[in-house]
């Protein structure tokens, strides 16, 4: 006998729910302190327009285990709110994403020594500043409704963001796909904030 679902979507609370959130209706903003070294090299609108995929941050809890009279009990421990997220960017022929990520990484550690686009007037190696404001950004993840007319009620704000891994991009003489750049960023903390 086939199972029956007696729930009618017209008589339950689901009928009053708004539309489902769509994966592609997002925006990622890279914000930085005005006058910082990062503000000289990062065009936040350019990165926002090129962002193709993004991951929402996770919160993870450690566990504390106790053993009493042969019984094992598990309690929630410290929450980990620092982590990583990955953004995949479409690249255009001006290579603006590659240039921005390369120059941002050079604020952390400059490996260029002769002909690099960032060598002129800079000392190679080491952070170019001791101040986090010069090489970290704040990132906002915004979601939109199905009509793209209004923001959803919550946004994620990630703090002290810097590029951790700028991934390789494959090229091939027999391929006709577009080039994308993927970067994994590190952050120290995040909040969910009302829009």
N, C-alpha and C positions, 0 to 999 in steps of 0.2 A: 504494500500500500504506500503510495507516494505521500511524503510529508506535506502538510498544508501550512501555509503562513496566514494566520488569521489577522495579522496586523494590516490595517488599511492606512495608507499614507495620508488619506484625507481626514482621518479621525485622530491622528497622533500629533504630538508637538512638532514633528519634522515638517509639517506643512507650513509652519511659521518661520522656519529657518531661512536665512538669506541664501543666495547662490553659493556654490562651492568656490573655494579659492583656486585660481588657475596658476599653474607653475610659471607661465611665461609673463604674467603681469607683475613684474617686480622692477625695482630700480635700486642700484647700489651707488651710494655717494661717498666719495673720499673727501674728508674735510681735514683741514690743517690750519695751524695758527698763522695768521697774516704776518708777513715779514720773516717767516722762518725759511731755512734753507730749502725745505721741501716745497714751499709755495713758489719758489723760483723755477722748479722743474716739473711740477705736477699740474696737469690740466684736468681738474676733477670732472668737468663736463665731458671731455674726451673719453676718459676711462668709463664713465657712466654709460655713455652711448655705445661703447664697444663691448660692454659686459654681456656675455651670452649665457653663462650659467653661474650659479652662486649657491653656497650651502648655508643654511641657517645654523647658528651655533648650538652646541649641545651643553647640557649641564650633567655632570656625572658625580655620583656620591661614592665615597669609600665606605666600607662596612667595618663595623666593630663586632667581633665575635666573642661571646662568653660561653663558658661551659659550667653548668651548675647541676650537680646530682645526675650527671650523665646526659643532660639535655643541652643541646646547642641552641643558643639564641643569637639572632643577628639583628643589630641595630644600625640605623643610618649614621654614617660618620661625616667627615669633612666633605664639603662640596667643592668640586673643581670647576671653576668658571673660566680659567685660562685655557686657551686651546688654539686650534688652527681652523682656517676655512680656505676653500679654494674657489677662485674665480677663473672662468675661462673667457677669454676675450677674442672677438673677431679682429683680425689685423687688416689694416688698409695699406695701400701702397706707399703712404708717407711713413710707414713703420712707427707711428706715434706711440703705440702701446709698447713695442719693444724698447724704444728710446726711453720712455718714461720709467719703465721697470728697471732698465739698466742703470739709469742715473740715480734712481731711488736706492738701488742696491749699493751704488758707489758711495752714498752717504753713510752707509754702514761700514763698508770696507771697499776701498778703491783698489782694484787689481790692475788697472790700466797703468802702463809705464812709458809708452812712447806715443802712439798714434790714436789712443782711445779718445772718443768724443768728449770725455770729461776730464782729460788730463790738464788742459791749459789752466795754469794758475792754481792748481791743487797739489797737495802733497799726497802721494799714494800710500795706501795702507792705513788701517785704523779708522775709527769713526771720525768724520770731519767735524764733529762737535760733541761735547760732553752733555748736551742738553737733549732730552728725549723729544722735545717739541720740534727739534730740527730734523728728525728722521722718522718720527711716528705720526700717524694720522688717526683720526676717528672715522669709523665707517658706519653709515646708516644703511639698513636694509628696509626698503619700503615696499609695501604690497598695495595693489590697486584693485578696485572692483571691476566687474566684467565690462563696464562701459568705459573704463579708463577716465572717469570723471571725478572720482574721489578716492582718497587714500582709505585703506582699511584702518580700524581704530588703534592698532598697535604697530610699532616699528621696533626693530632691534638696533641697538647702538653698541658698537664694539670699540674698546678703548686701547690706546697704545699699540696700534697696528703697524707692522712692518713686514716687508717681503722676506719669507724664509726660504722658499724654493721657487726659482723661476725655471719651469720645466722646459725640456727640449721640445722642438717642433719638427716633425718629420716632413721632409721634402722628397719628391720622387718624380723622375722623368716620365713615368707611366701613369701618374695620378693627375686627376683634374679637380680635386677638391680644393677648398679654400684653406689658407693657413690660419690657425688659431694659436694663441698663446695662453698658457695656463700658469697661474701663479698661486702658490700656497702662502697664505699670510698667517702670522702669529698675532695673537691679541692677549691682553692681560686680564680683561674683565669685560662683561657685557651686561646690559640691562634691557628689559622690555619696557618701552616708554609709550605713553599715549600720544597719538598724533593730534 
